[in-house]
C-alpha cells in the first residue's frame, strides 16, 4: 500500500536528505545577513534530520517521516532562494529554474 510508512521508505528519505546535507554549500558571504539566514536554515535542517534519525531508531516511523520532510524542506527553501549553492542539482533539490 502507498499509505504506509515502511522502514525501507523512511530509510530512503533519510539517506536522500543526508546526501542533500552533504552536498550543499553556503553561498552567502560571511559577513552578510543572508549568511545568518543560511546558517539558521542549515541548523534547522540538521536538527530535524537528527530528530528523524532518533525517531527512526526508536521505532516511531510516522514522526521520523514528518521530521525528515521538514529537514528537506529547509534545504529546498535555502537552495531555491539562493542561500545554498547546490551545483544546479534539481534531483536532490527543488530549484526555481
PESULDA-V428647 format. One record per backbone hydrogen bond with DSSP energy under -1.0 kcal/mol. NH is the residue of the N-H (numbers start at 1). CO is the residue of the C=O. If there is no record, write none. Layout:
# PESULDA-V428647
NH_CO / NH_CO
This chain:
# PESULDA-V428647
10_6 / 11_7 / 12_8 / 13_9 / 14_10 / 15_11 / 16_12 / 17_13 / 18_14 / 19_15 / 20_16 / 21_17 / 22_18 / 23_19 / 24_20 / 25_85 / 27_83 / 32_29 / 36_32 / 37_33 / 38_34 / 39_35 / 40_36 / 41_37 / 42_38 / 43_39 / 44_40 / 45_41 / 46_42 / 47_43 / 48_44 / 49_45 / 50_46 / 51_47 / 52_48 / 53_49 / 54_50 / 55_51 / 56_52 / 57_53 / 58_54 / 59_56 / 60_55 / 61_59 / 64_60 / 65_61 / 66_62 / 67_63 / 68_64 / 69_65 / 70_66 / 71_67 / 72_68 / 73_69 / 74_70 / 75_71 / 76_72 / 77_73 / 78_74 / 79_75 / 80_76 / 81_77 / 83_78 / 84_78 / 85_25 / 89_86
